[in-house]
Amino acid sequence: MFSHYDAVMDAALHDFGQNTVLVVGGWMLDRYLWGEVGRISPEAPVPVLRRTQETDVPGGAANVALNLRGLGLKVQLAGLVGRDSEGKRLTEVLEAQGVGTDAILKTERPTTTKLRIVSKQQQMLRIDHEDNSAIDAATEQNLVQTVLDYLPHIDALVLSDYAKGVLTAEVCRQMIEAAKAQACPVYVDPKGTNYDKYAGATAITPNTGELCAVTGVNEQNLDGMLGAAQGLRERLGLEYLLLTRSEKGISLIEADAVNHYLAAAQDVFDVSGAGDTVVATYVAGRLGDLDRADAIRLANLAAGVVIGRLGTSPIDKTDLLQALRQLQPFEPSDKVCDLAALKRRVETWQSRGEKVVFTNGCFDLLHVGHISYLEKSKALGDRLVVGLNTDRSVRALKGPERPVINEADRARVLAGLGAIDAVILFDDDTPLNLICALKPDMLVKGSDYSEEDVVGGKEIKTWGGEVKLINVVEGRSTSNILERVKTVHS
């Protein structure tokens, strides 16, 4: 799925560099009333909900901020809230999650609030309370100045436009110009039909409905949409445009190419906030030094996680790492690696709590005894690394007629086995140097060895590892196979 899986895992494990992002846009409070409907009201033909609990979740631009914070980045949120209980509650929830609210401006406008009534995981009704009119000139300048004060201290600016009257054309123009002057990337999640106000941004992320509304192209006309997106990118002077296409994934429109990235297949339970997750995860990926393609793939993966939940629910590092671990990171040919690459992989696996098992051998003429042994070895941990003797070292051990299969072919056959995560050739008479360099968590050898005879057994215990002996399949060996072949042809 990823071009550079190790880089993606490393970025996620290290909180995407703990960069700082300023999110500006329309804050809102998503309030949920949960309960059960057991009867119809005698006063009118409407269901009666017996309320069991109430929850408050930041929404809109605030949800983008929570997604970024959940991935480990430092986040400051700028925008407006009302001088009301909803604004106070929204600020409290954000601060409790570690999102900075110093850039908040309190106004007489009501805090945008969406009240959802839910019974047995089914949304019954939504009630909105908001003022979508454009903010006045004085508030515009207060907001812009607040953002300008933060620009020298941030690594990216995200404009999350929810069409709540906050990101006016003048506000967007001044913020984008100032950010560009400081080489700060600007990512925009657009709304409405006036996209001219986003001119000069690094990228915008419309969905298909939004793009078609602003360009007049039919949603069923993919070529037309992509052409319109390219024209929009050129007219606004964007580096690129990300077209989010729901279950069809994301299309990346650049000056010289258009590429499509499939969505992660998931059961869809609730799409609320999925767009926020895409924007936040993509920005995190880019700040974590991922290329555009892998950042998009990561955003698709994160969106696939949150749509499996009810209600607005941001992604977090634990969710993302779990989803990443379920992916097969390497094609068989990529499993064969040199020591430097393998050390990085082992360190990555161990840093996320996975047990690395090491075994070694010649594995000449692979047979059922080998397969059984390798499957049992893998079952003892999370990752299995196989040290494979080179042709020279096999001859030193087995004699001049061995190996039957050359080292490149033996390595490639082993890499094709699902139980094996990495293969490395070693030319020494023993794998001791290799073991000491990799520092696995467990050494495995067959039960025909004693623990005292296992090379590296003493050393692995110095860093807390262990040695394990497993039963081998009797009567199955390469030597026996070769003897039978000789008998047949004699």
N, C-alpha and C positions, 0 to 999 in steps of 0.2 A: 504493500500500500504506500509506504513512504520511500522516497529516494534515499534518505539518510536517516534510517530508523534510530541509530545510536545518537545522532545529534538531536533528534526530537525528544528521546527519552532523557538525554542530558539536560536539555532546556527545561523540560517539565520538572525534573527532579530538583533543579536549582532555581526554581521560581522565576524562570525566564529572565534571569539576570537582576531580579528585584528592581527593575526600572520603574520610573515614576510616570504616571499618566494623568493628565488632566481631562476630565470628562465634562463637557458643557452641553446643556440641553434642557429638555422638559422633564423635570422630576415628577413623580406621582406616587401615590400610596395605593397599593392593591390590598384591599381589605376583604377578607373572606368570612362569611358566616356559614358555619357548618352545622348540619343537623339531619334529622330524619323526618320524612313525610309519612304519616300514618293514617291520615284521614282528609276529607274534603270539608271546608268550612261550611257550616249551615247558613252563614250570612251571605255567601256568594260562592259560585262554583270555582273556587280556587283552593289549591293544596295548602294545608297548614303545616308549617315547618316547626318542629320542636328543636330549638337551638341547643347545640351541645358545646360548641366552642367558637372562638373568634380569633383569627390570626391576621397580622399585618405584615405585608411584604413590600419592600421598595420596588417600584416599577419604573418603566420608561428608562430615561438616562441613568437613573439610580440603579436599575438592574444591570446595565452595562458595567457600572462601577463595581457592583458586587461580584460579577463574573470575573473581572480583572483582579479584584482583591482575593477572590477564592483561588486564583491561579498563582498567587504569591506576589503580585506586583504591588507597588505603592500607588495609592489612588487618592486624588483630590477631586471633589465634585463641585462644580460651579453652576449656579442657576438661581431660581427663585422658589421660595415657599411662602405661604401665607402666614400671617400672625394668628394662627388658629391651632386647635389641638391636633389636627392632622399633620400640620407642618412640624409641630414639636415632636410628634410620634415618629414621623419619617426621619427626622434628624437623629433621634435617639437610637433608632434601629440601625441606621448607617454607622453611627459612631461606635456602637457595640460590635459591629463587624470590622472595625478598623479602617473605615473609609473617612478621609479627611473632609470636614464640613466647614472649614474656616472661610471658604470662598462663597458661602451661602449669603444671599441677599433676601432679607425679609421684606415683604410688601403687603399691601392691603388686598391683593388678589387672593382668592381662596386657593389652598393647596389642591391640586388636581387629585381627586380621589375616585377610585373605581370600586364600588361595593358589589361583590359577587355572592350570591346565595346558592349554596351547594348542598344537595342531598344525595347520599350514597354515591359520591364521586361524579354526580351529574350536575352541571351548572344549570340552574333554573332561571336565574334573572340577574342582570347587571344594571346597576344604577350609577351614573356618572355625575360628578359635581366638579365643574371646572369653568374657567374663563379662558377662551382661546384667542381673545383679541390681542393684537400686537402691543408689546410694551411701549411706553412712551420714550421720548428721546433722552430724558434725564436718566431713566433706568437703563437704557441702552448703554450710555456712556459709563455708568457705574459698573455695569457688568463687564464691559470691554476693559476698563481700567483694572478691574480685579484680575481678569485673565492675563493682561499684560504684565502685571506684577509677578505672576507665577511662571511665565514663559521661560525665564532663565534657569528655572529649577526643575524642568520636566524633560522627558525624553520623547513624548508623543502627545498630540492633542487630538481628542476624539469629540466630534460634534454629533451628538445624538438628537436629531431633530424629530420631535414627536408632534410638530405642528401645534404647539401650545402657545404660540406667540412670543416665544423667548428668542429663538434664533432668527431674528429679522435679517433682511438683506444687509443692513448697515453693520449689524453685529458680526455677521459671518465675514463680510468683506474685511473689516478691520482686524479680526482675529487671524484670518488666513494670511493676510499680508504680513502681519507681525511675526507669525510663526515661520513663514518662508524666509523672512529676513534673518532668522536665527537658525535656519536649516533644521527646523523641527518638523517632522512629518505630521500631516493633518489627514485624518481619516473621517469620512462623513457617512453617517447612516441617514439618508435623505427622506424627506416627506414633502407632500404637496406637489405643485407643478412648476414652481419657480426655481429651477436648478441653476440659473445664472448666478445666484448668490454663493454657490459653492466653487466658483471659478478659481483655479489656482491651487486647489487642494491636491494632496498626494493621490487619493483615491476616494471614490464613493461606492456604496454598496446597496444599490436599489434591488428590490425583488422584481419579479416579472410584472406584477400588477402595477407597481410604481413606475417602472420604465415605460410600460405601454401607455399609462395615463399621461406621461409627460411628452411622449413622442408620437402618440396616435397610432402605433403599430398594433396589430392584432396579436394576442397572446399565443395563438395557434401557429403563427408564422415565425418559426425559430430563426430562419435566415434573416427575416426582416428585423427581428428584435436585435440580433447580433450586429447587423448593419447599423441600426439606429444607435445602439450602444457605442459602436466605434465612432460614429459621427458626434455623439454627445461627448465622448472622451476628448476628441480633437477640439471641439468648440470650447470646452471648459478648460482646456490646457491641463488635463489630468495626466499623471504618469500611467495610470491604468484604471480599469473599472471592474468591480466584482459584481456579477449578476447572480443573485441568489435565486435558485429555481426550485425551492421546496424539495420534494422527494427526488427530483432529478439532479440535485447537487448544485454546484457553483461553476459558472463560466468566468474565466479570466480573460478580459479583453485588454490586450496590450497594443502598442503601436504596430508591431510587426507580426503579431500572432494572436490567435484565439484558441484557448484550451479549455476542455471540460473535465470536471472532477466529480465523480459520482458520490452521492450521499451515502453515509453509512447506513446499511439496512437495519431498521429497528421497528419495533411495534410502536405505533403512534398513539399516545394517550392524550396529550395536550400540547399544542404547539405554542402556547403562551410563552413569550420571552425567548423563543428559539433564535430569532433574528439577533437579539442582543448578545446571545451566547456566541453566535458566529462572528460578529464584529469583534467582541472582546477577545476571543481566542485567537482570531487571526492577528490582531494587533499584538497580543502577547507573543505569538510565534515569531513575528517579524522582529520584535524587540529582543527576542531570544536568539537572534541571528539565524533563524530558519529562512530558507529561500521561499519565494512566493508559493510555489507548488506545495511544499510540505506544510506551510502555514495554513493553506486552504484545506488540505487533507485533514489537518488537526482540527480545524474549525468544523468541518463536516462531522468528524468523530464526536466532538463535544456536543454538537447539536443533536446527534443521535441519542446521546445519553439523556438530555433534559426533556426531550419530547416523550420519553417513557414515564414521565411523572405528571401528577395532577397539579395544575396551578403554575404560577411563575416560580421557577426554581433555578437559581444560577448554578453553573458548573463549579467544581472546585478541584484542587490538585488530586485528592484521593480518587474522585470519580474518574478523572482523566487518566491517571496512571493505571487504574484497574482496566479501563478500556484498552489502553495501549498494550498491556501485558497479555491480553487475549489475542493479540495479532501475532501472526507468524512473521518475524522480522526479516528472515533471510531466505532467499532462494537457495536451492542446494549448492549452486556454484559459489555463492557468497559465503558459505560456511567454511570453506577452506581459506585460512588466513595466516598472515605472518604473526610474529610474536607481538609487535607493537599494536597491531589492530586487535589481537586477541586480548591483550592486557586491558585495553580500553573497554572491551565488551564485558570481560569478567568484572572489572571495577563497577561498571554500570549495573550489571545484574546484582552484585552484592550490595550496592548502595541502596537498592530498593528491596532488600531483604530476601533475595532469592539464594538458595543453596546451590553452590557450584560443585559438581562431582567431576573428578578427573580419573580417567583410566588410560592405559596405553597398550600397544601391542603391534604386531606385524600385520595382522588381518589379511593374510595372503589366501586367496581362494575362499572368499567369504562363504560361510556355511551356517547351518541352523544353530550350531553351538555358539558361534559368534553372535548371532541375532538374539538368542536367549540371554546371553551374558550382557549385551548392551542394553536390552530392554530392562533387565533387572537393575542394572547400574542407574539408568535414568529414573527408575521408580524411587530411588533413594534420595532424590533431590529435585530441584527445579530445572537445572541446566546440566547437560552432559558435554564435557570437553574430552576429545579423544586425541592423545598423542600418538602419532603414527611413525613407526620407524622408516627411515629412508631406505632406498635399495642398498646403499653401502652398509648401513648398520644391520640390515637383515642378513646380508651375506656374512657379516662378521659373526652373527648369532647362529645362523642355520646352515651355512656352507655355501660354496660357489654356485650351486644350482638354484638357489633361491634368491629373490622371490620369483614366483611364477608370473605374477602380475606386477607391472611396474608401479612406482610410487604415485605417479599422477593419476593413474586409473584406480588404484586402491583408495586414494583420498576422495576421488569423485564418487565412487560407489558408496563409501561410508557417508558422505555428505547427503546422499539421497535418502538415507534412513531417517524417519521421523523422530526416532529417539535421540538423535545426535543434534546438538546445537552448534558445535564448532569442531573443526579438525585442524590439527597443526602437525606438520612434519618436523621430526627432530633427528639430527645426525649423530648425536652422542651415543656412546654405548649404553647409557642409561638415561632416563628422563629427569634425573635429579635437578639439573639446572633449570629445566623447563618448569618443574613443579615449584621450585623456589621463586621463580619469576612471576608465576601466575597466582600463587598462594590460594589454591582452591580450598573449599570447606571439607572435602572428603576425598580420600583416595580409595579406589576400588581395585581389587585383584581377585582372581579365582581362588577357590578353596584349596587348590593344590599348592598354594603358598602358605607359609606361616606369617603371622603379622610381623615378626622380627625380620623377615626376609624381604618385605615390601620396600622397594626403593622410595625414599622420601617419607617413609612412615614416621621416623623420629622427628624429622624437620617439621612436618605438618602440625604436629602437636604443639610446637612452640608458638604458633599463631592461633591455637584453639581449634584446629581441625581434627579429624578422626580418620581411622583406617577401617575399611569394611571388607570382609571376605565373603564372596557369594559362591554358591554351588554352581558347578559347570555341568554341562550335559555330557554324560559318560559316552565314550566311544566316538565322539565327534571331534575331529581335528584335521587340519590341512595335511599333516603327515600321513594319516590313515587314508585320506582320499588319494594322495599321490601313490601310495603303495598299491591300492586297488587298481589304479590306472595302469601301473606297471604290470600287475598280474594279468590284467585283461589283454594287454598288448604283448605279453611275453610268449 
